[in-house]
Amino acid sequence: MVLSNRLTSLGVSPHRKLADFVYQLKLKGVRVISFAAGQPGVPPYEGAVKALAEALEKDPYKVSSYGPSAGLPALREAIAEDIRDAGGPDLAPEDVTVVSGGLDGLQLVLSALTDPGDRVVVPEPAYGMYEYVSKFLRLKVEVCPQPSENGFQPDAECVAESLRNGAKAVIIASPDNPTGRVADRGVLKAIAEAAQESGAYLIYDEAYRYIYYEGSHYYLARDYPEVVIGVGSFSKDLAIPGFRLGFVYGPKEVITGVRRLKGILGICASVPAQYAAATGLRDPGFKDYLRRVLDIYRSRRDAAYNALKKYLPEVGAYLPKAAMYIFADFRPYLEKLGVDDVKFAFDLAEKKHVVMVPGQAFGALGKGFMRVTFVTQDEATIEEGIKQIAEYLREAGAL
């Protein structure tokens, strides 16, 4: 049997290869300090868990049955209310479709908007799945820089030029994975206006809309409702990544298309997860939970940043205002070692059992950087792991 070109042309992400390598280490009983997993470091919001348990106990048949492709009405109402109360656009439940996580939402949106051969713009470094999903759909990806020396802000003129030249959409995350940067409002508005003038769309990844240490989220669709498509997730704020639940909102024709495709390709999002999220969003304790979680994450962020500065003084580290990551510039050390970020990541995992994701997993413009996820370890473990990285470099003669 010959596999499809659609599959084989994608290749394998270094992130996935590294994850498999680390899994094998753990099977051998090796203690691994991982800064790699892009998921919350705390248990789910207890109100959401309790709501699911109560719903299952009360009516297990109903909770385990198929739901509408659009999503449960109670959840769509809760999402619309939550976005409106947080300063976003005034949505109706009909403007929202529930999907199986942010990545599912992205694939459905791109499928609804584009045809094979169309072009999409991605500022890099960027979440690696943007490129993989685009390529799977046979789209041409145009890359614009968001360089570290500019705080990882997207190059608005580069994006605007691509849109003027016929690109169908641009995908932007704010807050961002892997850099943790918050996109400047002026930059976002310039790109949205370019999309509006060009008849294109701005796909706005809002997975980290509640994970802020400074400031608060800007809902771009409030000012540009005709061109902005919001893609959200409950993986980070309710801390339920394994539930695979998210949502999409935006212009009516796009959301109608996404809803049709969801019914064809996946029938509906997880109904049990929807019961959890519908109650969780409206629960008065949810905001208190977020405050507690952000205090924990902020402390871990500061511990990681300070340890990088203390033990690895030549690393360039940007202190993120949001999200869960520090995208650290290891190029000074990699040049001394004579290796790239991918080889460094595997060698470090093998010899010191410390794991970071190489920057090339986030596009060619991430080369030489390492993504450090700081939310999944306590402060003592964070410092221990970074000291182990310093020890590795010292033993290799690079520190």
HELIX and SHEET records of a PDB file:
HELIX    1   1 ASN A    5  THR A    8  1                                   4    
HELIX    2   2 PRO A   14  LEU A   27  1                                  14    
HELIX    3   3 GLU A   46  LYS A   58  1                                  13    
HELIX    4   4 PRO A   60  VAL A   63  1                                   4    
HELIX    5   5 PRO A   73  ASP A   85  1                                  13    
HELIX    6   6 PRO A   93  ASP A   95  5                                   3    
HELIX    7   7 GLY A  102  LEU A  113  1                                  12    
HELIX    8   8 GLY A  128  PHE A  136  1                                   9    
HELIX    9   9 SER A  148  ASN A  150  5                                   3    
HELIX   10  10 ALA A  156  ARG A  164  1                                   9    
HELIX   11  11 ARG A  185  SER A  198  1                                  14    
HELIX   12  12 LEU A  220  ARG A  222  5                                   3    
HELIX   13  13 PRO A  241  PHE A  243  5                                   3    
HELIX   14  14 LYS A  252  LEU A  265  1                                  14    
HELIX   15  15 VAL A  271  ARG A  282  1                                  12    
HELIX   16  16 GLY A  285  TYR A  311  1                                  27    
HELIX   17  17 ARG A  331  LEU A  337  1                                   7    
HELIX   18  18 ASP A  341  LYS A  352  1                                  12    
HELIX   19  19 GLY A  359  PHE A  362  5                                   4    
HELIX   20  20 ALA A  364  GLY A  366  5                                   3    
HELIX   21  21 GLU A  379  GLU A  395  1                                  17    
SHEET    1   A 2 ILE A  33  SER A  34  0                                        
SHEET    2   A 2 VAL A 354  VAL A 355  1                                        
SHEET    1   B 7 VAL A  96  VAL A  99  0                                        
SHEET    2   B 7 GLY A 246  TYR A 249 -1                                        
SHEET    3   B 7 VAL A 228  SER A 233 -1                                        
SHEET    4   B 7 TYR A 201  ASP A 205  1                                        
SHEET    5   B 7 ALA A 169  ALA A 173  1                                        
SHEET    6   B 7 ARG A 119  GLU A 124  1                                        
SHEET    7   B 7 LYS A 140  PRO A 145  1                                        
SHEET    1   C 3 TYR A 325  ASP A 329  0                                        
SHEET    2   C 3 PHE A 369  THR A 373 -1                                        
SHEET    3   C 3 VAL A 357  PRO A 358 -1                                        
END                                                                             
